[in-house]
């Protein structure tokens, strides 16, 4: 076919799109942890800038961030992980709330050994502020001092009694608290210690932990309650994540010993 006869063959132009770096359309937001944790700055998150009907805040809400407790509390407790969900965006800050707790796989595997019985229990409980949680607990039987027998297996009747005790304690501890107070109990794992103490009469236990907490249902979003959990009304933080006063904000003066 002659080139001059076909216009489509002769007039081929390179209609290539300009390659634009996608990061030029993005912006960074600071992720804030609730006031139950000592380190409030979890990190930063990336989102596409607001353009037309696509609002950046809508893309951020509902994002779940998984953080080790060691990072949130500046301690060595690295095997416990907390999930935080972004519920509100104000300015360049994403305000998060508790969304679940878990343990790392390597910690779980290190606890499981031979010659002992693993006892697990879970229960669905509602907190006083309307959060429906599923709480998982587990513990292991242990050999008593001066025991000759190699194994420490519990009988099935003892396992049932311990599991019932676990469920009762978890229900009592969760049902009488709001979410903020419950997280304060989960951080040092005080519920696991209570279960270990209570079950000693049935069979001595060790390594009793709240293994996982799932949020099944949550009440309707309330911005004032979220700010109460954060212990502020949209305040700022310094480089260490500590709350600092914003310019123009009232700060109560320190009480002086002498005038």
Buried (B, 14 or more C-beta within 10 A) or exposed (E): EEEEEEEEEEEEEEEEEEEEEEEEEEEEBBBBBBBBBBBBBBEEBEBEEEEEEEBBBEBBBEBEBEBBBBBBBEEEEEBBBBBBBBBBBBEEBBBBBBBBBBBEEEBBEEBEEEEBBBBEBBBEBBBEBEBBBBBBBBBBBBBEEEEEEEEBEBEEEBBEBBBEBBBBBBBEBBBEBBBBBBBEBBBEBEBBEBBBEBBEEBBBBEBBBBBBBBBEEBEEEEEEBBBBBBEBEBBBBEEEBEBEEEEEEEEEEEEEEEE
